[in-house]
Amino acid sequence: MDAQKLEDKLTCAICLELYLEPVTLPCGHNFCGDCIRDWWGCRDRACPECREHFPDGAELRRNVALTGVLELMRAGPAPAPDPDPAPALGPDPAPAPGSGPGARCLRHGQPLELFCRTEGRCVCSACTVNECRLHERALLDTERREREAQLRAMLEVTQQQATEAESQLKELQEQSSQIQSSACTLASVVSSKFSCLLQALEMRRTLALTDIEVAKTQALTQAQDEERRLRGHLEALAHYDRRVRDLLEQLDDQTFLQESQLLAPPGPLRPLAPLQWDEEQQLAGVESLSRLYGLLLDEGSHPRAPAEAADLGPVEAPGPLAPVPSPVCPLRRKLWQNYRNLTFDPDSANCHLYLSQQGQQVKHRHKPRDLAGPHSFQLWQVQCAQSFRNGRHYWEVRTSNHSVTLGVAYPELSRHKQGPHTDNIGRGPSSWGLCVQEDRAQAWHNGEARRLPGVSGRLLGMDLDLASGRLTFYSLEPKAQPLHTFHAIFTQPLYPVFWLLEGRTLTLCHRPEAKLPPGLQEEAAGPS
């Protein structure tokens, strides 16, 4: 077959060059793999010759037979051996890149002697005249030497990069090993410190409980001694009473007069000795623990984003320990109909209680603020500036921890400390309170306590219905549920009042839409 006709049959219809990695379409036509992919990249998926369309998933398969024919054609006919070769006058030239010995141009059949730098291919002398006349050309051995120099330079660069990468990898592995070792050491140090701290705390707890037990035993022994003394005095008085009655019934005057001279009454009754028991003295040994507890909480706390009050509940004063409000249940929404925004009365606050957030938050600290005012509580208490005479009112508070008491009281509630207690909410007839402890709660009134189950959560509510004489305490987390209800006939204005242990914080929750009903604006004012 004529070489030109064969070349035409092996020419791509897109690039008009010999096939390079030929592929066959489902319609049977052949194209260069890169050519047909570029064609389909900017046009519809159709054959450039017959215009037959193919689905997007049409697979391009390599034409193995056509590839083999092209390889044979590019290799060309082997040159006939020279029967009398001339002796070599110098070193053989380096083989042309991309071509073997005796390679010929597929278009002109002449030896490939030059390299076209513009098109990046080996060409013959005819190509330089017809096609590459204006292109930059070079001898094959010259181009090869330049390319080899470039490759060797690039090889040195890549070897340097490999050496540097290996060095960095080794350094990274050493750093990772150091981090693991350091983390292990730090974990051991931290565990040791916490272990020592726990041991110290356990020792302090044991000593504190032992001191309380010893003080309790001494106080109860003193009480038993006083009880025996009083019972002995009561027996002596009873004996004297019987002898006097018998003597009064004596009919013989001489006997009456003689025995009356011998009858002597018991000695005077000594005053009751105060029992050696002081709650503050027992707590003094653990005041440092309260400061440590507060310090650890302050260092480990993170501010949280405030939530919208309309959807999540009352707006609380911002702070580092502001918790996420709980979902609102129907009972709580009903209670909100009588919601009241309260504020603390600064004149009533004990000197250890610090007010903030516009009188909406109170915190108990070890260091006193200043000298106590004339109207401040000597107890660890504070009351609100608002009071209520009639109607129905509801408010909510959030506590940072247990050991707090909340309630209501008449204006006559004593501001002075009486006895060993640090609070007087519910200790007498003029106040009602709920004391929240770590494992239980207690409802107090008139010195009597009723034990309640433990309170879950730190969000609490109070519902005061003066018309029906009810005061109900609610636990609001995870849902609203009543804890205890007092029934009484309230005859005086009632002030919300609170007691806090050292280190505790209490916040009055506010709702933006809360307001007093008409007619109670003046009554819900602070004490004059």
Buried (B, 14 or more C-beta within 10 A) or exposed (E): EEEEEEEEEBBBBBBEEBBBBBBBBEEEBBBBBBBBEEBBEEEEBBBBBEEEEBEEEEEBEEBEEBBEBBEEBBEBEEEEEEEEEEEEEEEEEEEBEEBEEEBBBBBBEEBBBBBBBEBEBBBBBBBBEEBBEEBEBBEBBBBBEEEEEEEEEEEEEEEEEEEEEEEEEEEEEEEEEEEEEEEEEEEEEEEEEEEEEEEEEEEBEEEBEEBBEEBEEEBEEBBEEBEEBEEEBEEEEEEBEEBEEEBEEBEEEEEBEEBEEEEEEBEEEEEEEEBEBEEEEBBEEBEEBBBBBBEEBEEEEEEEEEBEBEEBBBBBBEBEBBBEBBEBBEBBEEBBEBBBBBBBBBBBBBBBBBBBBEBBBBBBBEEEBEEBBEEBBBBBBBBBBBBBBEBBBBBBBBBBBBBBBBBBBBEEBBBEBEEBEBBBBBBBEBBBBBBBBEEEBBBBBEEEEEEBEEBEBBBBBBBBBBEEEBBBBBBBBEBBBEBBEBEEEBEEBBBBBBBBBBBBBBBBBBBEEBEBEEEBEEBBEBBE
